Structures are given as structure tokens and as C-alpha cells.
Amino acid sequence: NLIDGFSNSEKFATLSGSQTRNNAAIGDVANLIGTGAFNLAAGDSITMSFVLLAANNLAALQVAADRAQSLYNFNSLNANIEIQDATCSNTVGNVSISSSTAAGTIVSIINQQGTTIASSSDLSNFSFGNISAGNYQIRFNFSDNTSYIQDFQITYLVPISLDITASAEVLAYPNTIVDFTANAVGANSYYWDFNDDSPTSEEQNPTHNFYVEGDYTVSCVSSNGLCSDTAYINIIIDAPLGISSLNENVKIYPNPTNNILHIQYSETIDNMRIIDLDGREIMYQKFVNSNSIQLNVSAWESGIYFIEYYSQQKIKRNRFVVLK
């Protein structure tokens, strides 16, 4: 009885297993029941766990005792449980468990239908992936027929798939207004950056006017608050229609063009090749005493092209634009 104090002799009797009691009078509920005995050498130690149980009847008391035992068994494992939710790029989750080994212990993953989808007796490095979004349980079944259950959830994130288009990708003054369109599954917000020091736009389908010549990488970010996707499109704004003479020995007109391109040289050239922005060779041609060329580019894609020509053992380059 602890009401009148816990003397050294009572402590010894409890630890030795000789302090037992299986009944109590009304109001007399404070009592310790020991277990043992334990033989300890000098300097040794032992860790003991105690549990306080209370219930209205014996059956409920047994349930509480089993629950306490299962919690003790689980805590003894020192288990580290990691739940990895689905991500924007990976629509399934993963659970991994690492703990100390306990003979006869089995860990299981159970879905919300009550079906065991994975189990193992190796608790040192248990991992199970490709888990769809939903509610699950991790169940530890111990050798003493008790079990410990921990609920967990794999959440689902809606990924974003964004595609953007422009009404034109190559333009020349004075027509430099571009209509942009964004198509994104699962998105509810948009952010456009036109890369020309102008204000950004949060419209889904904005219209933008470019005022300065140049190549602009326009970006759009679509989001649903958790996932996002980014897409890019290149817009080329070129000089007004007319004659291009980037090299004083060459005239290219009309530039931009969508049909016949005229190239005139003030010097005789030996050969010429045309490449696109990616450095791919579009055509190559040799000439004999020629200083005037006509190219039909009506079937070419819109974009910027470069003419490289060889004259007097020197390589020179000019640019022209095909604009449909």
C-alpha cells in the first residue's frame, strides 16, 4: 500500500516480486505489483516500465493492458517512420521504416479497404513505394499477439501541364502586337513576363506590343497554388521592311520576306551557305563570277537566317528574316 508511504522494504519487496495483491477494499486502489526477480551484478542496471490502468470491468481492463503492451513493444523498436507524399512530378507516395530488430515482429501496410498491400519481417530497412493517394495504416504485429497501428495519408497534388502559343513569332515594324494564349490543365493563375522591361501580366491570354527590335524569350508560369509549370516562346522583332545592308558590300531585299529574296554583292563571291539560328545548314551553293542571287523562301519556316559567303578567302555574314 502506498498511501502511508513507500518504504525501502516495500520497494525491495516490489522489485523482488514478492509484493503481490489481487484484491482491494473500496477506496484502496493505490498498489504496486512487482515482477522479477532480477539478478544484477555490481554496476549493472535495468530499465523498468510501469503503466497505470483503470477500467470499469475486467474485460475493459484487459483491452487497456493489451494496448499498453503494444505501445511498449512499439516504443522498444525505436522506429523511424517516413511518409513521402505524392509530388507535382510524381503522383504516387512512399513509406519507409527503419527500426531495431524484434523477433517475431511483422510490419504491414494496409489500404482503406482493409487489404494488406505489403508486409515484411525485416524492420531494419523496410520501404514500399508507388502508393496511390488515400488513407492507409501501418500495422506492427508482435510475437505476444499484440499489435500497434498508426494511420497515415498519401495526399495527391494536381500537376500542371502548360502550353503557350503566340499569334506570330517573327514580326517587323510597324506590326508588332502579339496575342498570347495559355492552355494549362489544373491551373487557376498565370504570370507572363515579356522580357522587355514592360509590366508583367496575370491574364491567361494577354496581348502585348513590342516597341524595340530584338529577340525576346517570353515566359509564362501557371499554378494552382501547389504545383506549377513554366513554358517559353521566342518572339523576334525585326527592322521595318526594306533593304538590309549590314555589310556594306551586300544588299538583301525585301527583308523580311515571305517569297523571293534578292541578294546583291558588290564583289564576286565563290560560294555561299545559309544557316538558321540553331546553326543548321539550310543550303549551300557555289558560284562562278556571280554577284546577284535570287532565293525562293516561300516554303521556309518563319525565323532568322544567316548568309555566309566566301570572297577573297574571307568569310562574311549577313542576316535576313522569313516572315509568313
LINHU-V874082 format. One record per pair of residues at least 24 apart in sequence whose ideal C-beta (glycine too) atoms are under 10 Angstrom apart, sorted by sequence separation. I is the first residue (numbers start at 1). J is the second residue. If there is no record, write none. Layout:
<<I;J> <I;J>>
This chain:
<<3;27> <6;30> <10;34> <76;100> <77;101> <99;123> <100;124> <111;135> <112;136> <132;156> <133;157> <160;184> <161;185> <162;186> <180;204> <181;205> <182;206> <193;217> <194;218> <195;219> <213;237> <214;238> <267;291> <269;293> <276;300> <282;306> <283;307> <284;308> <285;309> <286;310> <287;311> <297;321> <298;322> <300;324> <3;28> <15;40> <29;54> <74;99> <77;102> <97;122> <98;123> <99;124> <110;135> <111;136> <112;137> <160;185> <161;186> <162;187> <180;205> <181;206> <193;218> <194;219> <210;235> <212;237> <213;238> <265;290> <266;291> <276;301> <278;303> <282;307> <295;320> <297;322> <3;29> <4;30> <6;32> <49;75> <76;102> <81;107> <97;123> <98;124> <99;125> <110;136> <111;137> <159;185> <160;186> <161;187> <164;190> <179;205> <180;206> <192;218> <193;219> <194;220> <210;236> <211;237> <213;239> <265;291> <274;300> <277;303> <297;323> <298;324> <1;28> <2;29> <3;30> <49;76> <97;124> <98;125> <99;126> <109;136> <110;137> <158;185> <159;186> <160;187> <179;206> <180;207> <192;219> <193;220> <208;235> <210;237> <213;240> <264;291> <265;292> <276;303> <277;304> <279;306> <281;308> <295;322> <297;324> <2;30> <3;31> <74;102> <77;105> <79;107> <97;125> <98;126> <109;137> <110;138> <158;186> <160;188> <162;190> <164;192> <178;206> <179;207> <180;208> <191;219> <192;220> <193;221> <263;291> <264;292> <265;293> <276;304> <277;305> <1;30> <2;31> <73;102> <76;105> <96;125> <97;126> <98;127> <108;137> <109;138> <110;139> <157;186> <158;187> <178;207> <179;208> <191;220> <192;221> <263;292> <264;293> <276;305> <277;306> <1;31> <2;32> <77;107> <96;126> <97;127> <108;138> <109;139> <177;207> <178;208> <190;220> <191;221> <192;222> <262;292> <263;293> <264;294> <275;305> <276;306> <1;32> <15;46> <74;105> <95;126> <96;127> <97;128> <107;138> <108;139> <177;208> <178;209> <190;221> <191;222> <262;293> <263;294> <274;305> <275;306> <73;105> <95;127> <96;128> <107;139> <108;140> <176;208> <177;209> <178;210> <189;221> <190;222> <191;223> <261;293> <262;294> <263;295> <274;306> <275;307> <15;48> <94;127> <95;128> <96;129> <106;139> <107;140> <108;141> <176;209> <177;210> <187;220> <189;222> <190;223> <261;294> <262;295> <273;306> <274;307> <275;308> <94;128> <95;129> <106;140> <107;141> <176;210> <187;221> <188;222> <189;223> <260;294> <261;295> <273;307> <274;308> <93;128> <94;129> <105;140> <106;141> <176;211> <187;222> <188;223> <189;224> <260;295> <261;296> <272;307> <273;308> <274;309> <93;129> <94;130> <95;131> <105;141> <106;142> <176;212> <184;220> <186;222> <187;223> <188;224> <189;225> <259;295> <260;296> <261;297> <272;308> <273;309> <92;129> <93;130> <94;131> <104;141> <105;142> <106;143> <173;210> <176;213> <184;221> <185;222> <186;223> <187;224> <188;225> <191;228> <193;230> <195;232> <259;296> <260;297> <261;298> <271;308> <272;309> <273;310> <92;130> <93;131> <102;140> <104;142> <105;143> <173;211> <178;216> <180;218> <182;220> <184;222> <186;224> <187;225> <257;295> <259;297> <260;298> <269;307> <271;309> <272;310> <90;129> <91;130> <92;131> <93;132> <103;142> <104;143> <105;144> <108;147> <110;149> <112;151> <171;210> <173;212> <181;220> <182;221> <183;222> <184;223> <185;224> <189;228> <191;230> <193;232> <195;234> <196;235> <257;296> <258;297> <259;298> <261;300> <270;309> <271;310> <272;311> <90;130> <92;132> <93;133> <102;142> <103;143> <104;144> <165;205> <167;207> <173;213> <178;218> <180;220> <182;222> <184;224> <186;226> <187;227> <195;235> <257;297> <258;298> <269;309> <270;310> <271;311> <91;132> <92;133> <93;134> <95;136> <97;138> <99;140> <102;143> <104;145> <106;147> <107;148> <108;149> <110;151> <112;153> <164;205> <172;213> <186;227> <187;228> <194;235> <196;237> <236;277> <250;291> <251;292> <252;293> <256;297> <257;298> <269;310> <270;311> <91;133> <105;147> <166;208> <187;229> <249;291> <258;300> <267;309> <269;311> <270;312> <273;315> <275;317> <277;319> <84;127> <93;136> <95;138> <97;140> <105;148> <109;152> <186;229> <234;277> <252;295> <257;300> <268;311> <269;312> <270;313> <79;123> <184;228> <185;229> <258;302> <261;305> <263;307> <265;309> <267;311> <268;312> <272;316> <81;126> <82;127> <84;129> <86;131> <170;215> <184;229> <266;311> <267;312> <77;123> <85;131> <86;132> <256;302> <261;307> <263;309> <265;311> <274;320> <276;322> <79;126> <84;131> <86;133> <184;231> <256;303> <267;314> <269;316> <83;131> <85;133> <183;231> <256;304> <169;218> <182;231> <267;316> <265;316> <166;218> <83;136> <180;233> <265;318> <164;218> <83;138> <164;219> <178;233> <180;235> <252;307> <263;318> <164;220> <81;138> <95;152> <163;220> <178;235> <250;307> <263;320> <162;220> <164;222> <79;138> <93;152> <95;154> <162;221> <163;222> <176;235> <178;237> <250;309> <261;320> <93;153> <94;154> <162;222> <247;307> <249;309> <261;321> <79;140> <93;154> <160;221> <161;222> <162;223> <176;237> <246;307> <250;311> <261;322> <92;154> <93;155> <160;222> <176;238> <215;277> <247;309> <249;311> <77;140> <91;154> <93;156> <160;223> <255;318> <257;320> <258;321> <259;322> <92;156> <160;224> <169;233> <170;234> <171;235> <172;236> <173;237> <255;319> <256;320> <257;321> <258;322> <77;142> <91;156> <159;224> <169;234> <170;235> <171;236> <172;237> <173;238> <175;240> <255;320> <256;321> <257;322> <258;323> <74;140> <76;142> <91;157> <158;224> <160;226> <161;227> <162;228> <163;229> <164;230> <165;231> <169;235> <170;236> <171;237> <172;238> <173;239> <174;240> <175;241> <236;302> <238;304> <250;316> <252;318> <254;320> <255;321> <256;322> <257;323> <258;324> <73;140> <83;150> <85;152> <90;157> <91;158> <157;224> <158;225> <159;226> <160;227> <162;229> <164;231> <166;233> <168;235> <169;236> <170;237> <171;238> <172;239> <173;240> <174;241> <236;303> <249;316> <250;317> <251;318> <252;319> <253;320> <254;321> <255;322> <256;323> <73;141> <74;142> <85;153> <86;154> <87;155> <89;157> <91;159> <158;226> <159;227> <160;228> <161;229> <162;230> <163;231> <164;232> <165;233> <166;234> <168;236> <170;238> <172;240> <173;241> <236;304> <250;318> <252;320> <255;323> <256;324> <73;142> <79;148> <81;150> <83;152> <85;154> <86;155> <88;157> <90;159> <157;226> <158;227> <159;228> <160;229> <162;231> <164;233> <166;235> <172;241> <234;303> <247;316> <249;318> <252;321> <254;323> <70;140> <72;142> <73;143> <83;153> <84;154> <85;155> <86;156> <87;157> <88;158> <89;159> <157;227> <159;229> <160;230> <161;231> <163;233> <172;242> <234;304> <246;316> <247;317> <70;141> <73;144> <77;148> <79;150> <81;152> <83;154> <85;156> <86;157> <88;159> <155;226> <246;317> <247;318> <70;142> <74;146> <83;155> <85;157> <86;158> <87;159> <88;160> <246;318> <247;319> <69;142> <73;146> <74;147> <75;148> <86;159> <245;318> <246;319> <70;144> <72;146> <73;147> <74;148> <244;318> <246;320> <69;144> <70;145> <71;146> <73;148> <74;149> <244;319> <69;145> <70;146> <72;148> <74;150> <244;320> <69;146> <70;147> <71;148> <244;321> <66;144> <68;146> <70;148> <66;145> <67;146> <69;148> <70;149> <66;146> <67;147> <241;321> <65;146> <66;147> <67;148> <238;319> <172;254> <238;320> <239;321> <241;323> <172;255> <238;321> <172;256> <237;321> <171;256> <236;321> <238;323> <170;256> <236;323> <215;304> <88;186> <170;301> <171;302> <169;301> <170;302> <169;302> <170;303> <168;302> <169;303> <170;304> <88;224> <88;226> <89;227> <87;226> <88;227> <87;227> <88;228> <88;229> <175;323> <172;321> <171;321> <170;321> <172;323> <170;322> <171;323> <170;323> <169;323> <170;324> <168;323> <169;324> <168;324>>
